[in-house]
Amino acid sequence: MSSILQSLTTAPGRFGPYGGRYVPETLMVPLFELERAYEIAKSDVSFQSQLQSLLKNFAGRPTPLQFASRLTEHLGGPRIYLKREDLLHTGAHKINNAIGQGLLALKMGKPRIVAETGAGQHGVASATIAAHLGLECVVYMGTEDMARQALNVARMHLLGAQVVAVDSGSRTLKDAINEAMRDWVTNVRTTHYLLGSVLGAHPYPTMVRDFQSVIGREAREQILAAEKRLPTHLLACVGGGSNAIGLFYAFLRDSDVKMIGIEAGGRGNELGEHAARLAAAQGYAGARPGVLQGTYTYVLQNSDGQIATTHSISAGLDYPAIGPEHAWLADQRRAQYSAVSDSAALDAARTLARTEGIIPALESAHAIAGLIERRAQFTPEDLVILNLSGRGDKDMDTYSRLL
Ligand SMILES: *Cc1c(COP(=O)(O)O)cnc(C)c1O
């Protein structure tokens, strides 16, 4: 068992060959500074007690692990539990990481944070913790995403954040990250870059995973209390991969627990029509290892190595690279990844709404769709924990238009 764990992380910031720190020289010093601050914070009693207090009293942890009785009956297969991250303050798991990094910015004496956002959830989480801790906040967001997520833009404004529209490239998350990095390089002495997923250069993928792994630690305790056994399967949607690794991490040593990540299959298999980086077996084209935004991982790219445009109905899953730890878990076959289409996700959102009375975020609806598509592979003895990463309020325009 320990050999699995040893091979999972071979060097600091490396997951097998993936991860690392591929950045211009100007970013090396701030990344080292951040890594050191994070290492100190890990064993700093006052940091940890502030973190626990904010997670509990501000964000609303622990979140329930809810038995989904009517969805279980509807699918006629495994027993299904939902980890209710949608019930957190601001409506998604993103706040777990935002609280951790917001506190870290305070510890480092940085009064200003910059963040990027796709679905707007990370921007809202960043603006929220910035307001709560008295930090200045600037959020970069692609104009395409601003149109899709107008409600979240209004929330960020109300919270006192400045939202900067990014009109370059595909006008989505990738372009917003470029702009946030540019700002960070320019203002590094006063500014912390609050990255929203398990992406970017070391220490971000490790640090964000650690802040999100509270999800799996709670879920493990809760399922053992409720069912007196470990789950057979974990399911989560995968954009950058933070909610998925947040659930998976506490179960990595439990080799009987199968882990399934669901990506955005968009509207087709061809490059440009999807955001499926680890689903080549299903015919999704264009992913191979490469460097994007500081990390070595699977990246959607054309034959010349140009980063591909991506499509997903869900802004939070619409990104050409995947967190490097997922690339390694996939290579090791410790986790499996597959993609579901836009329309399967929409149908799944309706199914969850009508069986459980929960309107999921479009991202989370992908995980539900992945479960529904696999229903024939399960037995009634199987026990599933599905991470409900966020609530659907932000997606009501899309639901009203398409359902
Ligand atoms: C941002 C977001 C995601 C995707 O991000 P990960 O880092 O892959 O978790 C998933 N669900 C919701 C609700 C989100 O807001």
The ligand as a MOL file (V3000), in Angstrom:
LIG
                    3D

  0  0  0     0  0            999 V3000
M  V30 BEGIN CTAB
M  V30 COUNTS 15 15 0 0 0
M  V30 BEGIN ATOM
M  V30 1 C -15.4670 25.6570 -10.5100 0
M  V30 2 C -16.4350 24.5720 -10.3150 0
M  V30 3 C -16.1390 23.2500 -10.6900 0
M  V30 4 C -14.8830 22.8620 -11.4270 0
M  V30 5 O -13.7130 23.0950 -10.7340 0
M  V30 6 P -12.8570 21.9170 -10.1120 0
M  V30 7 O -11.5830 22.5770 -9.7310 0
M  V30 8 O -12.6880 20.8620 -11.1300 0
M  V30 9 O -13.6080 21.4280 -8.9320 0
M  V30 10 C -17.0540 22.2570 -10.3830 0
M  V30 11 N -18.2180 22.5410 -9.7720 0
M  V30 12 C -18.5510 23.8020 -9.4220 0
M  V30 13 C -19.8690 24.0370 -8.7730 0
M  V30 14 C -17.6790 24.8460 -9.6790 0
M  V30 15 O -18.0330 26.0810 -9.3280 0
M  V30 END ATOM
M  V30 BEGIN BOND
M  V30 1 1 1 2
M  V30 2 1 2 3
M  V30 3 2 2 14
M  V30 4 1 3 4
M  V30 5 2 3 10
M  V30 6 1 4 5
M  V30 7 1 5 6
M  V30 8 2 6 7
M  V30 9 1 6 8
M  V30 10 1 6 9
M  V30 11 1 10 11
M  V30 12 2 11 12
M  V30 13 1 12 13
M  V30 14 1 12 14
M  V30 15 1 14 15
M  V30 END BOND
M  V30 END CTAB
M  END
